[in-house]
Amino acid sequence: MYLEKSVENDVARRISLHYSFIVFTGKVLLNDLFNCEGLDVDLNALEALFYNISNENKAVDRPLLELEQLLEEIDSNRNRLYVDYEPTQAISALYHNGELYLTPAILGLKK
């Protein structure tokens, strides 16, 4: 149900499985635990919240955007890419056996 609602929104689609797990667990566990106490936990507000999030959240997919920017930077500075020869400048990435490995320096990690 949440996946169908979030078809046009990448961010909501990515969290839809996690969100449905939380709602399902809440409905089953909370109501089973508190039913003995005479309490009925209404989780319809969570469903409405997800619909509001998926309709209002038009944010870009930040991880994908960051990856695209990182790959563009590596592409524009190919002299810092270690492939068949060792570059003269600091290494940004390594390409070996068809796989691209990023160095901590390019990811902004401190030593």
C-alpha positions in Angstrom: 0.0 0.0 0.0 2.8 2.4 0.9 4.9 1.4 -2.1 2.0 2.1 -4.5 1.4 5.5 -2.9 5.1 6.5 -3.3 5.6 5.6 -6.9 6.5 9.1 -8.1 8.6 10.0 -5.0 12.0 8.3 -4.8 12.5 9.3 -1.1 9.1 8.0 0.0 9.6 4.8 -2.1 12.9 4.1 -0.4 11.4 4.3 3.1 8.0 2.7 2.3 9.0 -0.8 3.3 10.5 0.4 6.6 7.4 2.5 7.3 5.0 -0.4 6.5 7.0 -2.6 8.9 6.6 0.0 11.7 2.9 0.4 11.1 2.3 -3.3 10.9 4.4 -4.0 14.1 2.5 -1.2 15.8 -0.9 -2.5 14.9 -0.1 -6.1 15.9 2.1 -5.7 18.9 0.8 -2.5 20.5 -2.8 -3.6 20.2 -2.0 -7.1 21.5 0.0 -5.7 24.4 -2.5 -3.0 25.4 -5.7 -4.8 24.5 -5.6 -6.6 27.9 -5.5 -3.1 29.5 -8.6 -2.1 27.5 -6.6 0.3 25.3 -7.0 0.4 21.6 -4.1 2.2 19.8 -5.3 3.9 16.6 -2.5 4.0 14.1 -4.5 5.6 11.2 -2.7 8.8 11.9 0.6 7.1 10.8 -1.0 6.2 7.5 -2.2 9.8 7.0 1.3 11.0 7.9 2.9 8.9 5.2 0.5 10.1 2.6 1.3 13.7 3.6 5.0 13.0 3.5 4.8 11.4 0.0 2.6 14.2 -1.4 4.5 17.1 0.1 8.1 15.8 0.0 9.4 16.7 -3.4 13.0 16.7 -2.3 15.7 15.3 -4.5 17.3 12.0 -3.8 20.3 13.3 -1.8 22.4 10.1 -1.8 22.0 9.8 -5.6 22.8 13.5 -6.1 25.9 13.2 -3.9 27.1 10.1 -5.9 26.5 11.9 -9.2 28.5 14.9 -8.0 31.3 12.6 -6.8 31.5 10.7 -10.1 31.5 14.0 -12.1 34.4 15.2 -10.0 36.4 12.0 -10.6 35.5 12.2 -14.3 36.7 15.8 -14.6 40.0 15.0 -12.8 41.0 11.7 -14.5 44.6 12.4 -13.9 43.9 11.6 -10.2 42.4 8.2 -11.1 44.7 5.2 -10.7 44.1 2.7 -13.5 47.1 1.4 -15.4 49.5 4.1 -14.3 50.2 5.9 -11.1 49.0 9.5 -11.2 51.3 12.3 -10.3 48.7 14.0 -8.1 46.9 12.7 -5.1 44.8 9.6 -5.9 41.0 10.1 -5.8 39.9 6.7 -6.9 41.2 3.3 -8.1 39.9 1.3 -11.0 40.8 -2.4 -10.8 39.1 -5.5 -12.3 36.1 -3.5 -13.5 35.4 -2.0 -10.1 35.8 1.6 -8.9 37.2 2.1 -5.4 37.0 5.6 -3.8 39.7 6.8 -1.5 39.0 8.4 1.9 40.4 11.7 0.6 37.7 12.0 -2.1 34.9 11.0 0.3 36.0 13.8 2.7 37.0 11.3 5.5 39.7 12.4 7.8 42.8 10.2 8.5 
